[in-house]
Amino acid sequence: MAPDAPGSPTPRKRSKNAKPPWLRVKMPGSARYDAIKKRARQLSLATVCEEARCPNIGECWGGGTATFMVMGDTCTRGCRFCSVKTAKNPNPLDPHEPRNLALAIKEMDLDYVVVTSVDRDDVEDGGAGHFAACIAECREHSPKTKIEVLIPDFAGHIGHLLKVVEAGAEVIAHNIETVERLTHPVRDPRAGYQQSLDVLKNIKVIDPTRLTKSSIMVGLGETPDEVLEAMQALRDVDCDFLTVGQYLKPTSTRKHIDMTEYVHPDQFAEYERLGLEMGFKYVASGPLVRSSYKAGEFFISRYLDQRSA
């Protein structure tokens, strides 16, 4: 019976808080998913896939892609979009973590790996030396694996940033997260829109050949024009790759900022089109896209191969 036919049932109205069809994903579960989860536990490794409750965890882990989170699972900052635990003085850094990370990556035989971290303002160099050690260990044990690091801002300290750039990861990412107007209260007061842009700019100052990447969340009350302004600001510091994704509130607690809307896939497609016109080498834009995204990693890996050739 047609939906508007006489006598047909009245269609149910979707609650404004109900997830639209394009945000529905399968529950994670596969042999490879279970293997990655088990091995990460055995080596005491945290994954941002779990800590940030990424909706793509089943797809990525099932396909053998994982994003590891180093320097513990507790952050010293309290960004209002993030579900990671926070504390003023987390546990000390694990000196065995770089090697354990490298061994896990070698066992999983990954072609491309993303290594990210919590913020560690309690550590002298913000954890930059730890990041560099992770990159060095991965290079030693898996020389063919391409490495992307998603780094903190290191409080804007260029000397700390230098340690990471010189370690030689193929891609260095740092997220501006949102548009300038919404940076606060979305992000911790110690983070900053211009400070994040300066991180990306200084990576290129240190090494103009290093590829950079950033990410923007939408659905926080920004306008499309503000998103385009943020995208252009990233291009102005020569950012190479961009991801744009839907913000989803982690919990119903008062700590986390409210989502204002579910952005339609057509708008994401428009951001992708305009981003490519601006000159980004790659734009992954969609409701389920996150800063570490399997399709993007595939493209970047292929791009690196072509550039080397």
N, C-alpha and C positions, 0 to 999 in steps of 0.2 A: 504494500500500500504506500502511495506517495506520502511524504511527510506532511504536505498541506491538504491532503484529501480529507473530506468530511468524515468525522468519526475516528480519525487517526489519533494515536497517542500524542500528547503534547511533548515536544522534545525537551529534555532536561537542559536547564541553563547551567553553564559551567561557572563555578565560583570564580571570582576575580583572582583568588589565591591558588586555584587549581592549575597544575602544570598543563600547558597546551600540548597537543600531540607531538610536536616536533622536539619536545624535551623528554619524551619517554624513552628509557633505555632498558635493556635486559639486565637482570640480576647477574653479577659476575659469577663465573664458574667454568673451569676447564682444567684439563690435566696440566697445561703449562701455567695457567694462573695459579693453581695450587702449588706447583713446584717453585715458582718465583717467591710466593708468599712464605713457603716453608724455609727456603734457603736464606731469605732476608732475616727471618727470625733467628736462625742458627748462627748467623754472623753478626747479630745485634745491629742490623742496619734498619734505618727508618726510610720509608718511601713517602714522597709527597703525595703520591697517588692515594694512599690511605689517609694520611694526616689531613690533607685538604679535601678529602671526600670527593675526589674527582669523578664525574659521571662516566668518564671513558675508561675506567679502570679495567673493566671486563674485556673491552675491545683491545686495549693496548697490551695488557698482560697476556691475554690469550694469543696475541701476535708476537710476543717476545720482546716488547718494548716496555721499559720501566724508567721512572725518574727517581733517583735516589736522593735522599735528604741527609746531609751530613751535619756534623756539629750538634747532634742531639735532636730531640723532638720537642724542645721547649725554647720558645723565643723570648728575647728580652723586650720586645716591643708589643704593643697591643693594638694593631690595626683592626678596625671594626668590621672588615669584610672577611677575616680569616678565622678558621676553626682550630688552628694550631695552638697548643697550650702556651701560656706565658708565665714568666717569673722574672724577678729582678736578678737573681743569681742562680742560673741553671747549673746542672752538674758540669764538672770540668770536661774539657775535650778529651776524647778517647784517642790516645796516641796510636792505637792499633787500627783505627778506623780506615785510614787511607789504604792500608794493605788489604784489609778485609773487603773493602769496596772493590778493589782491583781484582781480587780473587773471585768475587761474585760475578763481576762482569766477564771475566775469562771463562768461568764455568757456563754462563748463559750464552756465550759465543755471540755477543751483541755486535752489530755493525755500527750502531750509533747509540750513544748513551747521553742522558742528561743528568747532571749533578747539580743539585740546588742545596739550599741551606736555610735554616732559621737565621734571624739576626742575633749576633752575639756582641752586643755593646760592652759586655763585661770583660771581653778578651782584649788584650792590648792592641792587636792589629785588626780587631773585628773578625778574626778567623781567616784573614787573607793567606797567611802562611800555611794553614791547614788545607785550604783549597788548593794551593800550589802543590802540596804534598800528595793530595788525592790525584791530581792530574799527572804528576810524575810517576806514581805507582801504576796508574792505568796505562801509561805509555810503556812502562817496563813489561807489564804482564800481558797487555793486549795492544800491541803496536799498530794493528790495523783498525782498531776501533776509533771512530770519530767521536770527539768529545765536545759537548756543549755544556757550559756552566751557566747557571742562573744565579747571579750573585747579589748580595746586599749592597748598600751604598757605601759601606765602610766609613760612614759619617762624613763623606766627601773628601777623605784623605787620599790624595793622589799617590802617595808613597805606598800605601797599602794596596791600592789598585794595581800599581806597577808589578807587585809580586804575582798577581793572578795573570796579568797580560803576558808577562815573560815566561810563565809556565807553559804556554803554547797550546791552549785549547783552540779548536777550530772556530768555535762560535762562543761569544760572550754575551749573555743576555742580562738585562736589568729592566724591570718593569716600572713604568710610570703609573700603572694601575688604573687611573681615572683621569678625567679632565682637570684642568687647573683649578677651576672654581670649586670642585668637590674634593680636592686633595685632602683638605681638612674639613669635615671630620672623618672621611673614609680611612685615611692613613694615620699612623701614629704621628704625634707632633714632631718627633725627631726625623721623620721622613719629609721630603719636600719635592715639589714638582720640578723646580729649577735644579735642585741638587741631583735628582735622578737624570735629568737631561745632561747635566754636566758630567755625570759618570759615563754616559754613552759617548759624549763628546771627547772626554779625556782618553778613552780607550783608543779612539782613532788618532789622537795626538801622539800617544805612545807608540802605536803601531797602525799606520793607515791601512794596512792590508788585512787587519783583523776584522772578521765579520761580526756585526752586532745585531741584537734582536730585542724587541720590547713587546709589551702586551697592554691592552686596554680592556677594562670591564665596562659593559653598558647595562642599563636598567637601573641606574642609581639616581636618575633625575636629570641627567645631562641632555642637551639638545644635540641633534645631528651636526649642527654647525660647530658646536664645541668639540665634538669628536673629531671633525675634520681639522680643526685648529690644532688639536693635540697630535694628530697624524702628521700635519705639516711641520710642527715643532720637532718631531722625531726625524723627519727627512732633513730638516735644517742642520741637525747634528750628524747627518749621514748614516742614520740607522738603516740597516739592510733588510731586515725581516720584521714582520708585524703579525701579531695575532689579536683578534677581537672576539670576545665571547660574552655570553650572558652571565651577569652576576646572579647567584642564587644564595639566599641567606642561609648560613649553615645551621642555625638553630633558632628557636623562638625566644632566646634570652635577650635581655635589654642591652647586652654588650654589643651585639651585632647590628649593623645598620640595616634598615628596611630596604627591600627592593621596591621600586616604584612601578615597574612595568616589565612585561615579557616582550622583548623586542622581536618584531616579525622577521622571519628569514629573508624576506625581500630587502629589508633595510641592511641586513648583514651583507647581502650580495652587493648592495650599492657601495658599502664601505670597502669591500674587496676591489670592486671595479675602480673606484676613485683612488684607492691606495696604490694600485698598479700604475695608474696614470701619474701619480706623484713621483714614481720612481722606485718604490720598494721592489726588491728582487723577488719577494714572495709575500703574499698576504693570505693568512688563514683566517677567515671571518665566518662565524656561524654560532648558533645558540649553544652548542656543546663544545666549542673550541676552547681550549685552555692554553696557557703559555707553553706548556710542554705537550705537544700534540702529534700523534703518530704520523698523520699525513704530511704535516709540515716537516717532520724530521726526515721523512723519506725524500721530500723534495730537496731539502738542504743538503742531505747526503749526496744526492745526485749532482747538485750544483757544485759541491766541493770536488767531486770526481772530475767534472767537466773543466773546472778551473785549473785543477792540477794537470790535466791533459793539455 
